[in-house]
Amino acid sequence: MTKYRQERDIMKRIILTGGGTAGHVTPNIALIPTLKESGYDIQYIGSYEGIEKSLMEDIGIPYHGIASGKLRRYFSLRNFTDPFRVLKGFSQANRLIRELKPDVIFSKGGFVSVPVVIAAGRNHVPAIIHESDMTPGLANKLCFRSAKKICCNFPETLELLPKEKAVLSGSPIRKELLEGNPEAGKVFTGLTDDKPVIMVIGGSLGAANVNRAVRNILPELLKKYNVIHLTGKGKGDTSLNNTPGYRQYEYIKDELKDLFALADVVISRAGANAICELLALKKPNLLIPLPSGSSRGDQLLNAESFKKQGYSMVLTEDVLTDGLLLKMIDELYESRNMYIKSMTDSNQNDAINTIISLIRKYS
């Protein structure tokens, strides 16, 4: 019990933090229903205008914006100004923690979370942080010393964390994603036959190379499968709109759970949250990770871990060809039951309860 909890006789309070990308926010959103059921008052600290602000305001969570700066390992003119934003963010986070008097803090990462977690340590408020990727990012590394526990998605990550703080939790998945209805998916898409369904997900911004390869083999795919293609904003191809058995959407929100329920196999990038959703949904999948030139290489490592654990097939962009993609999709569908069994046997499917238990322990 924190000193703040002793000073006030109200429901326990938690501050959630994390931002910069949806991947640093959606796991927090997944925790919120259970936190509310457990009687927590929930507050959120994020950047002034990051994606986290609108996402929290949409679900009615009190939001507090602070200054945020990125600590880069490469040259940028902003390297000269962002340290001052970080210092300002720390001062603001410190003030907010003193005002809000939280019992515990949970951080999903991103640079906006760094001053919050460090300020928590300075004020003796227990902080639990979560690392999604196999190798910890710089923002979370800066928070290790101030954290009580560090949750992660991959067994390999445990070796890179302070032993006494490391917890293999998996990633929190929104409950509603697990409640999809395949019949509702059929109604939404208008697909009426009994062909197996392939869902292609290129990520929120789409994946040009993946989109192109799928469209190249579409005539062959449609002989055996229906295809649901989430192309990314602005990445649709109107010439394919009336193709029988093919449905493309730039972005899906509310109906996503039903499309997942309808899909037999999934082709996806290898972002940590995306693949953890596939694991929770037990969807056989072919991962096409972002190449190292387009990221810090985390997707390649994430994909390799899931392949090693028997959850995924992996096809890297450097060897991506139309013929190989078609061959691997067929192999994935034929072997789908093997992947479903491996994912069913996983011990990383109870992330919400694991993390909530830690939050209760330290609040």
FIMARVO-887201 format. One record per residue (C-alpha): residue in one letter; x, y, z. Coordinates in Angstrom, 2 decimals, padded with zeros to 5 digits. Layout:
<rs>
@resn=a	X=X	Y=Y	Z=Z
...
</rs>
This chain:
<rs>
@resn=m	X=000.00	Y=000.00	Z=000.00
@resn=t	X=001.49	Y=003.35	Z=-001.01
@resn=k	X=001.71	Y=006.38	Z=001.24
@resn=y	X=-000.84	Y=008.05	Z=-001.05
@resn=r	X=-003.32	Y=005.25	Z=-000.46
@resn=q	X=-002.95	Y=005.74	Z=003.29
@resn=e	X=-003.68	Y=009.46	Z=002.93
@resn=r	X=-007.06	Y=009.09	Z=001.29
@resn=d	X=-010.06	Y=006.90	Z=001.83
@resn=i	X=-011.24	Y=006.46	Z=-001.77
@resn=m	X=-011.19	Y=003.74	Z=-004.42
@resn=k	X=-007.76	Y=002.72	Z=-005.64
@resn=r	X=-006.38	Y=004.81	Z=-008.47
@resn=i	X=-004.22	Y=003.74	Z=-011.37
@resn=i	X=-002.44	Y=005.90	Z=-013.93
@resn=l	X=-002.02	Y=004.33	Z=-017.35
@resn=t	X=000.58	Y=005.74	Z=-019.71
@resn=g	X=002.01	Y=005.03	Z=-023.13
@resn=g	X=001.74	Y=006.55	Z=-026.56
@resn=g	X=003.18	Y=007.52	Z=-029.89
@resn=t	X=001.58	Y=004.65	Z=-031.81
@resn=a	X=-001.61	Y=002.61	Z=-031.41
@resn=g	X=000.56	Y=-000.31	Z=-030.31
@resn=h	X=001.48	Y=001.64	Z=-027.18
@resn=v	X=-002.19	Y=002.31	Z=-026.38
@resn=t	X=-004.43	Y=-000.62	Z=-027.36
@resn=p	X=-003.07	Y=-002.97	Z=-024.66
@resn=n	X=-003.95	Y=-000.30	Z=-022.09
@resn=i	X=-007.44	Y=-000.16	Z=-023.56
@resn=a	X=-007.67	Y=-003.95	Z=-023.22
@resn=l	X=-007.00	Y=-003.67	Z=-019.47
@resn=i	X=-009.60	Y=-000.97	Z=-018.79
@resn=p	X=-012.77	Y=-003.11	Z=-018.50
@resn=t	X=-011.16	Y=-005.44	Z=-015.93
@resn=l	X=-009.65	Y=-002.49	Z=-014.05
@resn=k	X=-013.11	Y=-000.93	Z=-013.81
@resn=e	X=-014.61	Y=-004.23	Z=-012.62
@resn=s	X=-011.88	Y=-004.36	Z=-009.98
@resn=g	X=-012.88	Y=-000.93	Z=-008.66
@resn=y	X=-010.00	Y=001.21	Z=-009.93
@resn=d	X=-010.31	Y=004.88	Z=-010.74
@resn=i	X=-008.41	Y=005.20	Z=-014.03
@resn=q	X=-006.43	Y=008.22	Z=-015.22
@resn=y	X=-004.24	Y=008.49	Z=-018.32
@resn=i	X=-001.06	Y=010.47	Z=-018.95
@resn=g	X=000.05	Y=010.89	Z=-022.55
@resn=s	X=001.39	Y=013.47	Z=-024.96
@resn=y	X=-000.51	Y=016.64	Z=-025.82
@resn=e	X=-001.84	Y=015.52	Z=-029.19
@resn=g	X=-000.73	Y=011.90	Z=-029.63
@resn=i	X=-003.03	Y=009.14	Z=-030.87
@resn=e	X=-003.52	Y=008.14	Z=-027.23
@resn=k	X=-005.40	Y=011.38	Z=-026.51
@resn=s	X=-008.26	Y=010.71	Z=-028.93
@resn=l	X=-008.41	Y=007.02	Z=-028.07
@resn=m	X=-008.82	Y=007.75	Z=-024.36
@resn=e	X=-011.28	Y=010.58	Z=-024.89
@resn=d	X=-013.40	Y=008.26	Z=-027.07
@resn=i	X=-013.87	Y=005.88	Z=-024.11
@resn=g	X=-014.25	Y=008.56	Z=-021.44
@resn=i	X=-010.99	Y=008.11	Z=-019.54
@resn=p	X=-009.69	Y=011.34	Z=-017.88
@resn=y	X=-006.65	Y=012.44	Z=-019.87
@resn=h	X=-003.64	Y=014.53	Z=-018.84
@resn=g	X=-001.24	Y=015.74	Z=-021.53
@resn=i	X=002.47	Y=016.38	Z=-020.94
@resn=a	X=005.41	Y=017.47	Z=-023.07
@resn=s	X=007.13	Y=014.63	Z=-024.87
@resn=g	X=010.42	Y=014.32	Z=-026.72
@resn=k	X=012.13	Y=011.43	Z=-028.45
@resn=l	X=015.64	Y=010.32	Z=-027.54
@resn=r	X=017.19	Y=009.39	Z=-030.88
@resn=r	X=020.29	Y=007.34	Z=-031.56
@resn=y	X=020.83	Y=009.14	Z=-034.87
@resn=f	X=021.48	Y=012.75	Z=-035.84
@resn=s	X=018.50	Y=015.07	Z=-035.97
@resn=l	X=018.14	Y=018.78	Z=-035.30
@resn=r	X=015.40	Y=017.88	Z=-032.83
@resn=n	X=018.04	Y=016.18	Z=-030.68
@resn=f	X=018.94	Y=019.69	Z=-029.54
@resn=t	X=015.40	Y=020.61	Z=-028.43
@resn=d	X=013.76	Y=017.35	Z=-027.37
@resn=p	X=015.81	Y=016.95	Z=-024.15
@resn=f	X=014.16	Y=020.13	Z=-022.90
@resn=r	X=010.75	Y=018.68	Z=-023.73
@resn=v	X=011.67	Y=015.54	Z=-021.79
@resn=l	X=012.68	Y=017.62	Z=-018.76
@resn=k	X=009.46	Y=019.59	Z=-018.99
@resn=g	X=007.52	Y=016.32	Z=-019.28
@resn=f	X=009.20	Y=014.99	Z=-016.15
@resn=s	X=008.27	Y=018.12	Z=-014.21
@resn=q	X=004.67	Y=017.83	Z=-015.41
@resn=a	X=004.47	Y=014.11	Z=-014.66
@resn=n	X=005.92	Y=014.68	Z=-011.20
@resn=r	X=003.29	Y=017.33	Z=-010.50
@resn=l	X=000.47	Y=015.14	Z=-011.80
@resn=i	X=001.52	Y=012.18	Z=-009.67
@resn=r	X=001.57	Y=014.39	Z=-006.58
@resn=e	X=-001.88	Y=015.74	Z=-007.47
@resn=l	X=-003.55	Y=012.49	Z=-008.52
@resn=k	X=-001.95	Y=010.36	Z=-005.79
@resn=p	X=-002.10	Y=007.04	Z=-007.68
@resn=d	X=-001.64	Y=003.69	Z=-005.99
@resn=v	X=000.08	Y=002.17	Z=-009.02
@resn=i	X=001.15	Y=003.04	Z=-012.57
@resn=f	X=001.06	Y=000.81	Z=-015.63
@resn=s	X=003.11	Y=001.82	Z=-018.66
@resn=k	X=002.87	Y=000.41	Z=-022.17
@resn=g	X=005.90	Y=002.29	Z=-023.43
@resn=g	X=006.71	Y=004.99	Z=-025.92
@resn=f	X=008.80	Y=008.02	Z=-025.01
@resn=v	X=005.94	Y=009.86	Z=-023.32
@resn=s	X=005.96	Y=007.12	Z=-020.66
@resn=v	X=009.59	Y=007.67	Z=-019.63
@resn=p	X=009.09	Y=010.80	Z=-017.46
@resn=v	X=005.94	Y=009.25	Z=-015.95
@resn=v	X=007.66	Y=006.05	Z=-014.82
@resn=i	X=010.76	Y=007.88	Z=-013.55
@resn=a	X=008.56	Y=010.35	Z=-011.66
@resn=a	X=006.69	Y=007.40	Z=-010.17
@resn=g	X=009.95	Y=006.03	Z=-008.81
@resn=r	X=010.88	Y=009.41	Z=-007.34
@resn=n	X=007.50	Y=009.54	Z=-005.57
@resn=h	X=007.61	Y=005.91	Z=-004.35
@resn=v	X=004.67	Y=004.86	Z=-006.51
@resn=p	X=005.05	Y=001.29	Z=-007.86
@resn=a	X=005.22	Y=001.12	Z=-011.64
@resn=i	X=004.71	Y=-001.92	Z=-013.86
@resn=i	X=005.87	Y=-001.64	Z=-017.46
@resn=h	X=005.26	Y=-003.79	Z=-020.53
@resn=e	X=007.65	Y=-004.49	Z=-023.39
@resn=s	X=005.95	Y=-005.75	Z=-026.54
@resn=d	X=008.91	Y=-006.56	Z=-028.78
@resn=m	X=011.50	Y=-009.24	Z=-028.29
@resn=t	X=014.30	Y=-006.75	Z=-027.71
@resn=p	X=013.50	Y=-003.88	Z=-025.33
@resn=g	X=013.27	Y=-000.43	Z=-026.88
@resn=l	X=015.21	Y=002.53	Z=-025.55
@resn=a	X=012.18	Y=004.10	Z=-023.84
@resn=n	X=011.52	Y=001.02	Z=-021.74
@resn=k	X=015.21	Y=000.51	Z=-021.00
@resn=l	X=015.30	Y=003.95	Z=-019.44
@resn=c	X=012.43	Y=002.86	Z=-017.17
@resn=f	X=013.89	Y=-000.44	Z=-015.95
@resn=r	X=015.44	Y=001.00	Z=-012.81
@resn=s	X=012.20	Y=002.70	Z=-011.72
@resn=a	X=009.93	Y=-000.29	Z=-012.45
@resn=k	X=008.75	Y=-002.89	Z=-009.95
@resn=k	X=008.00	Y=-005.45	Z=-012.66
@resn=i	X=008.64	Y=-005.67	Z=-016.41
@resn=c	X=006.15	Y=-007.72	Z=-018.42
@resn=c	X=007.00	Y=-009.11	Z=-021.86
@resn=n	X=005.58	Y=-011.12	Z=-024.76
@resn=f	X=008.43	Y=-013.46	Z=-025.70
@resn=p	X=010.37	Y=-016.11	Z=-023.74
@resn=e	X=013.60	Y=-014.80	Z=-025.31
@resn=t	X=013.00	Y=-011.35	Z=-023.81
@resn=l	X=013.27	Y=-012.70	Z=-020.26
@resn=e	X=017.03	Y=-013.08	Z=-020.77
@resn=l	X=017.34	Y=-009.37	Z=-021.61
@resn=l	X=015.51	Y=-008.09	Z=-018.51
@resn=p	X=016.54	Y=-007.80	Z=-014.85
@resn=k	X=015.83	Y=-011.32	Z=-013.59
@resn=e	X=014.04	Y=-010.29	Z=-010.41
@resn=k	X=011.66	Y=-008.01	Z=-012.34
@resn=a	X=010.87	Y=-010.05	Z=-015.47
@resn=v	X=007.42	Y=-011.56	Z=-016.06
@resn=l	X=006.33	Y=-013.46	Z=-019.19
@resn=s	X=002.77	Y=-012.19	Z=-019.52
@resn=g	X=001.89	Y=-011.99	Z=-023.19
@resn=s	X=000.04	Y=-008.92	Z=-024.45
@resn=p	X=-003.41	Y=-007.79	Z=-023.23
@resn=i	X=-006.01	Y=-008.35	Z=-025.94
@resn=r	X=-009.34	Y=-006.53	Z=-026.10
@resn=k	X=-012.07	Y=-008.92	Z=-024.95
@resn=e	X=-014.43	Y=-007.87	Z=-027.71
@resn=l	X=-011.92	Y=-009.11	Z=-030.29
@resn=l	X=-012.50	Y=-012.62	Z=-028.92
@resn=e	X=-016.28	Y=-012.31	Z=-029.32
@resn=g	X=-016.53	Y=-012.24	Z=-033.11
@resn=n	X=-019.30	Y=-013.98	Z=-035.02
@resn=p	X=-018.43	Y=-015.62	Z=-038.36
@resn=e	X=-022.04	Y=-015.35	Z=-039.54
@resn=a	X=-021.96	Y=-011.62	Z=-038.87
@resn=g	X=-018.72	Y=-011.51	Z=-040.85
@resn=k	X=-020.44	Y=-013.22	Z=-043.77
@resn=v	X=-023.31	Y=-010.75	Z=-043.68
@resn=f	X=-020.91	Y=-007.79	Z=-043.55
@resn=t	X=-018.74	Y=-009.03	Z=-046.44
@resn=g	X=-021.55	Y=-010.54	Z=-048.49
@resn=l	X=-019.51	Y=-013.74	Z=-048.98
@resn=t	X=-021.96	Y=-016.59	Z=-049.40
@resn=d	X=-020.07	Y=-019.70	Z=-050.53
@resn=d	X=-018.14	Y=-022.17	Z=-048.38
@resn=k	X=-014.64	Y=-021.47	Z=-049.68
@resn=p	X=-011.96	Y=-021.02	Z=-046.97
@resn=v	X=-011.31	Y=-017.39	Z=-046.10
@resn=i	X=-007.90	Y=-015.72	Z=-046.14
@resn=m	X=-007.58	Y=-012.39	Z=-044.36
@resn=v	X=-004.67	Y=-010.13	Z=-045.34
@resn=i	X=-003.67	Y=-007.38	Z=-042.87
@resn=g	X=-001.02	Y=-004.92	Z=-043.92
@resn=g	X=-001.05	Y=-002.84	Z=-040.75
@resn=s	X=-002.68	Y=000.53	Z=-040.10
@resn=l	X=-000.70	Y=002.19	Z=-042.90
@resn=g	X=-000.83	Y=-000.80	Z=-045.22
@resn=a	X=002.09	Y=-002.76	Z=-046.64
@resn=a	X=002.75	Y=-001.90	Z=-050.27
@resn=n	X=004.85	Y=-004.97	Z=-051.06
@resn=v	X=002.40	Y=-007.36	Z=-049.38
@resn=n	X=-000.58	Y=-005.71	Z=-051.06
@resn=r	X=001.11	Y=-005.94	Z=-054.44
@resn=a	X=002.05	Y=-009.60	Z=-054.05
@resn=v	X=-001.45	Y=-010.59	Z=-052.92
@resn=r	X=-003.03	Y=-008.80	Z=-055.89
@resn=n	X=-000.56	Y=-010.46	Z=-058.27
@resn=i	X=-001.69	Y=-013.94	Z=-057.19
@resn=l	X=-005.35	Y=-013.03	Z=-056.67
@resn=p	X=-006.64	Y=-014.95	Z=-059.74
@resn=e	X=-005.00	Y=-018.14	Z=-058.45
@resn=l	X=-006.06	Y=-017.54	Z=-054.82
@resn=l	X=-009.70	Y=-017.01	Z=-055.76
@resn=k	X=-009.89	Y=-020.45	Z=-057.37
@resn=k	X=-009.75	Y=-021.99	Z=-053.87
@resn=y	X=-010.25	Y=-019.18	Z=-051.33
@resn=n	X=-012.21	Y=-016.06	Z=-050.56
@resn=v	X=-009.95	Y=-013.11	Z=-049.69
@resn=i	X=-010.60	Y=-010.29	Z=-047.21
@resn=h	X=-007.95	Y=-007.64	Z=-047.72
@resn=l	X=-007.33	Y=-004.82	Z=-045.22
@resn=t	X=-005.21	Y=-002.63	Z=-047.44
@resn=g	X=-004.42	Y=000.37	Z=-045.24
@resn=k	X=-005.61	Y=003.93	Z=-045.74
@resn=g	X=-005.36	Y=005.06	Z=-049.35
@resn=k	X=-004.05	Y=001.66	Z=-050.49
@resn=g	X=-007.21	Y=000.24	Z=-052.06
@resn=d	X=-007.45	Y=-000.69	Z=-055.74
@resn=t	X=-010.84	Y=000.35	Z=-057.15
@resn=s	X=-010.36	Y=-001.81	Z=-060.25
@resn=l	X=-010.83	Y=-004.87	Z=-058.01
@resn=n	X=-013.99	Y=-003.68	Z=-056.25
@resn=n	X=-016.35	Y=-006.04	Z=-058.08
@resn=t	X=-014.09	Y=-009.10	Z=-058.10
@resn=p	X=-016.12	Y=-012.16	Z=-056.97
@resn=g	X=-014.76	Y=-013.61	Z=-053.72
@resn=y	X=-012.55	Y=-010.58	Z=-052.98
@resn=r	X=-013.38	Y=-007.89	Z=-050.44
@resn=q	X=-011.04	Y=-004.98	Z=-049.71
@resn=y	X=-011.30	Y=-002.40	Z=-046.94
@resn=e	X=-008.90	Y=000.42	Z=-046.17
@resn=y	X=-009.72	Y=000.29	Z=-042.47
@resn=i	X=-012.06	Y=-001.75	Z=-040.25
@resn=k	X=-012.92	Y=-001.04	Z=-036.63
@resn=d	X=-016.14	Y=-002.43	Z=-035.15
@resn=e	X=-016.48	Y=-005.34	Z=-037.60
@resn=l	X=-012.87	Y=-006.52	Z=-037.22
@resn=k	X=-013.79	Y=-009.13	Z=-034.61
@resn=d	X=-016.30	Y=-010.70	Z=-037.01
@resn=l	X=-013.82	Y=-010.74	Z=-039.88
@resn=f	X=-011.28	Y=-012.50	Z=-037.66
@resn=a	X=-013.94	Y=-015.04	Z=-036.67
@resn=l	X=-014.69	Y=-015.67	Z=-040.33
@resn=a	X=-011.05	Y=-016.05	Z=-041.41
@resn=d	X=-009.47	Y=-019.50	Z=-041.63
@resn=v	X=-005.91	Y=-018.18	Z=-042.00
@resn=v	X=-004.32	Y=-014.74	Z=-041.80
@resn=i	X=-001.45	Y=-013.03	Z=-043.61
@resn=s	X=000.00	Y=-010.22	Z=-041.49
@resn=r	X=002.93	Y=-008.03	Z=-040.67
@resn=a	X=004.69	Y=-009.00	Z=-037.44
@resn=g	X=004.07	Y=-006.11	Z=-035.08
@resn=a	X=004.02	Y=-007.41	Z=-031.52
@resn=n	X=000.41	Y=-006.52	Z=-030.74
@resn=a	X=-000.84	Y=-007.84	Z=-034.07
@resn=i	X=000.75	Y=-011.24	Z=-033.66
@resn=c	X=-000.34	Y=-011.51	Z=-030.03
@resn=e	X=-003.90	Y=-010.96	Z=-031.24
@resn=l	X=-003.44	Y=-013.79	Z=-033.72
@resn=l	X=-002.15	Y=-015.99	Z=-030.91
@resn=a	X=-005.11	Y=-015.16	Z=-028.65
@resn=l	X=-007.54	Y=-015.82	Z=-031.53
@resn=k	X=-005.67	Y=-019.02	Z=-032.47
@resn=k	X=-005.55	Y=-018.01	Z=-036.11
@resn=p	X=-003.01	Y=-019.89	Z=-038.29
@resn=n	X=-000.89	Y=-017.19	Z=-039.83
@resn=l	X=001.80	Y=-016.33	Z=-042.31
@resn=l	X=003.92	Y=-013.43	Z=-041.09
@resn=i	X=005.68	Y=-011.09	Z=-043.53
@resn=p	X=007.70	Y=-008.85	Z=-041.18
@resn=l	X=008.88	Y=-005.37	Z=-041.97
@resn=p	X=012.51	Y=-005.58	Z=-043.15
@resn=s	X=015.24	Y=-004.16	Z=-040.94
@resn=g	X=015.66	Y=-001.19	Z=-043.27
@resn=s	X=012.11	Y=-000.07	Z=-042.45
@resn=s	X=012.32	Y=-000.56	Z=-038.67
@resn=r	X=014.82	Y=-001.42	Z=-035.94
@resn=g	X=014.40	Y=-005.09	Z=-036.93
@resn=d	X=011.96	Y=-005.95	Z=-034.15
@resn=q	X=009.38	Y=-007.47	Z=-036.51
@resn=l	X=011.93	Y=-009.92	Z=-037.88
@resn=l	X=012.76	Y=-011.04	Z=-034.34
@resn=n	X=009.09	Y=-011.21	Z=-033.33
@resn=a	X=008.28	Y=-013.37	Z=-036.34
@resn=e	X=011.22	Y=-015.69	Z=-035.75
@resn=s	X=010.14	Y=-016.24	Z=-032.15
@resn=f	X=006.58	Y=-017.13	Z=-033.18
@resn=k	X=007.92	Y=-019.48	Z=-035.85
@resn=k	X=010.17	Y=-021.16	Z=-033.29
@resn=q	X=007.25	Y=-021.62	Z=-030.90
@resn=g	X=005.13	Y=-023.20	Z=-033.64
@resn=y	X=002.59	Y=-020.39	Z=-033.93
@resn=s	X=003.44	Y=-019.00	Z=-037.37
@resn=m	X=004.94	Y=-019.47	Z=-040.78
@resn=v	X=007.33	Y=-016.69	Z=-041.84
@resn=l	X=008.14	Y=-015.24	Z=-045.24
@resn=t	X=010.66	Y=-012.40	Z=-045.34
@resn=e	X=010.42	Y=-009.66	Z=-047.96
@resn=d	X=013.89	Y=-010.34	Z=-049.34
@resn=v	X=012.69	Y=-013.70	Z=-050.69
@resn=l	X=009.05	Y=-012.74	Z=-051.32
@resn=t	X=007.89	Y=-013.86	Z=-054.75
@resn=d	X=004.40	Y=-014.45	Z=-056.10
@resn=g	X=004.99	Y=-018.18	Z=-056.49
@resn=l	X=006.46	Y=-018.65	Z=-053.02
@resn=l	X=003.64	Y=-016.67	Z=-051.41
@resn=l	X=001.01	Y=-018.83	Z=-053.11
@resn=k	X=002.84	Y=-022.02	Z=-052.12
@resn=m	X=003.14	Y=-020.99	Z=-048.47
@resn=i	X=-000.52	Y=-019.97	Z=-048.23
@resn=d	X=-001.52	Y=-023.44	Z=-049.44
@resn=e	X=000.87	Y=-025.06	Z=-046.95
@resn=l	X=-000.49	Y=-022.91	Z=-044.13
@resn=y	X=-004.07	Y=-023.84	Z=-044.87
@resn=e	X=-003.28	Y=-027.55	Z=-045.12
@resn=s	X=-001.34	Y=-027.41	Z=-041.81
@resn=r	X=-003.77	Y=-025.10	Z=-040.00
@resn=n	X=-004.78	Y=-027.60	Z=-037.33
@resn=m	X=-001.16	Y=-028.05	Z=-036.25
@resn=y	X=-000.80	Y=-024.30	Z=-035.69
@resn=i	X=-004.13	Y=-024.09	Z=-033.87
@resn=k	X=-002.97	Y=-026.81	Z=-031.46
@resn=s	X=000.33	Y=-025.05	Z=-030.77
@resn=m	X=-001.44	Y=-021.77	Z=-030.04
@resn=t	X=-004.04	Y=-023.50	Z=-027.88
@resn=d	X=-001.25	Y=-025.00	Z=-025.76
@resn=s	X=000.47	Y=-021.62	Z=-025.27
@resn=n	X=000.91	Y=-020.21	Z=-021.75
@resn=q	X=000.83	Y=-016.62	Z=-023.07
@resn=n	X=-002.94	Y=-016.36	Z=-023.52
@resn=d	X=-003.86	Y=-014.99	Z=-020.09
@resn=a	X=-002.12	Y=-011.62	Z=-020.21
@resn=i	X=-004.95	Y=-009.56	Z=-018.74
@resn=n	X=-005.26	Y=-011.71	Z=-015.60
@resn=t	X=-001.47	Y=-011.91	Z=-015.21
@resn=i	X=-001.06	Y=-008.12	Z=-015.40
@resn=i	X=-004.12	Y=-007.33	Z=-013.29
@resn=s	X=-002.77	Y=-009.65	Z=-010.60
@resn=l	X=000.48	Y=-007.66	Z=-010.56
@resn=i	X=-001.43	Y=-004.39	Z=-010.41
@resn=r	X=-003.45	Y=-005.63	Z=-007.44
@resn=k	X=-000.32	Y=-006.89	Z=-005.72
@resn=y	X=001.45	Y=-003.53	Z=-005.88
@resn=s	X=-001.51	Y=-001.20	Z=-005.29
</rs>
